[in-house]
Amino acid sequence: MGANLDLIRATYEGSSSEENGSNLLAALAPDAQWTEAEGFPYAGTYVGPDAIVAGVFRRLATEWTGYRADVHTYLEDGDRVAAFGVYSGTYNATGKSMRAAFAHIYTVKAGKIATMHQYVDTHLVQQALSA
């Protein structure tokens, strides 16, 4: 297990979501590009920690109850790290729960997250969003 994998693992496996968030903020490069999948409610590319927090994580924290990203497998290949897992949570506006498989593919440069691309079963997420 290398340093890049350790960096990414720390953003998922802290003792609390607050710790994971702090670890993520510390790991992001100032110009990090974070791409949420087309069909996901927060689809698009966010650049920089402030945009990533506002466009993705603040919304996850306020629009969902019990939202989690549980990783079951990590793979590291040089500066690339993949995290595979399952999202779960209940969408507040509809009260519907979901579980959806995901893959996050990271590029790490100079010890910081430079890019993240999300792949997810958006159909299952959209079912939770629809009334």
DAQUIWO-V573467 format. One record per pair of residues at least 6 apart in sequence whose C-alpha atoms are under 8 Angstrom apart, sorted by sequence separation. I is the first residue (numbers start at 1). GAP is how many residues later the second one is. D is the distance in whole Angstrom. If there is no record, write none. Layout:
# DAQUIWO-V573467
i = <I,I>
gap = <GAP,GAP>
d = <D,D>
This chain:
# DAQUIWO-V573467
i = <14,36,37,38,46,61,75,76,90,91,107,108,13,36,37,60,74,75,90,106,107,108,11,12,35,36,74,75,89,90,106,107,11,35,36,46,74,88,89,106,107,10,11,35,73,74,88,89,105,106,11,34,35,72,73,87,88,105,106,11,33,34,71,72,73,87,88,104,105,10,11,33,34,42,71,72,86,87,104,105,10,33,42,71,72,86,87,104,32,33,70,71,86,87,103,104,31,32,69,70,85,86,102,103,31,32,69,70,84,85,102,103,30,31,34,68,69,84,85,102,29,30,68,69,84,101,102,7,28,29,67,68,83,84,100,101,28,67,68,82,83,100,66,67,82,83,100,66,67,82,25,65,66,81,82,100,64,65,80,81,99,100,64,65,80,81,98,99,64,65,80,81,98,63,64,79,80,63,79,98,63,79,98,97,96,95,96,94,94,93,94,91,94,90,91,12,12,12,9,5,5,5,4,8,2,4,1,4,4,5,4,35,37,40,32,33,34,35,36,37,32,33,34,35,36,37,40,29,31,32,33,34,35,36,37,39,27,28,29,39,27,28,29,37,40,41,27,28,40,39,4,7,4,3>
gap = <6,6,6,6,6,6,6,6,6,6,6,6,7,7,7,7,7,7,7,7,7,7,8,8,8,8,8,8,8,8,8,8,9,9,9,9,9,9,9,9,9,10,10,10,10,10,10,10,10,10,11,11,11,11,11,11,11,11,11,12,12,12,12,12,12,12,12,12,12,13,13,13,13,13,13,13,13,13,13,13,14,14,14,14,14,14,14,14,15,15,15,15,15,15,15,15,16,16,16,16,16,16,16,16,17,17,17,17,17,17,17,17,18,18,18,18,18,18,18,18,19,19,19,19,19,19,19,20,20,20,20,20,20,20,20,20,21,21,21,21,21,21,22,22,22,22,22,23,23,23,24,24,24,24,24,24,25,25,25,25,25,25,26,26,26,26,26,26,27,27,27,27,27,28,28,28,28,29,29,29,30,30,30,31,32,33,33,34,35,36,36,37,37,38,38,57,58,59,65,69,70,71,72,73,74,74,75,75,76,76,77,80,80,80,81,81,81,81,81,81,82,82,82,82,82,82,82,83,83,83,83,83,83,83,83,83,84,84,84,84,85,85,85,85,85,85,86,86,86,87,104,104,107,108>
d = <5,6,5,7,5,7,6,6,5,6,6,5,7,5,7,7,7,5,4,7,6,7,8,6,7,5,6,7,6,6,7,5,5,6,6,7,5,7,6,5,7,7,7,4,6,6,5,7,8,4,8,5,6,8,5,8,4,5,7,5,6,5,6,6,7,5,7,6,5,6,5,6,6,7,5,5,6,5,6,7,8,5,6,4,8,5,6,5,6,7,5,7,4,7,6,6,6,5,7,5,6,6,7,5,5,7,6,6,8,5,6,6,5,8,7,8,5,6,6,4,7,6,6,7,4,6,7,7,8,8,7,5,6,6,7,6,6,6,6,7,5,6,7,4,6,7,8,5,7,4,7,6,6,6,6,6,6,5,7,5,7,7,5,6,6,7,6,8,5,6,5,8,6,6,5,6,6,6,5,8,7,7,6,6,5,8,7,7,6,7,7,6,6,7,6,7,7,7,8,8,8,6,8,7,8,8,8,7,8,6,7,8,7,8,6,6,6,6,6,5,5,5,5,5,5,6,6,5,7,6,6,6,6,8,7,6,8,5,6,8,5,5,6,8,7,8,6,7,7,8,7,8,7,8>
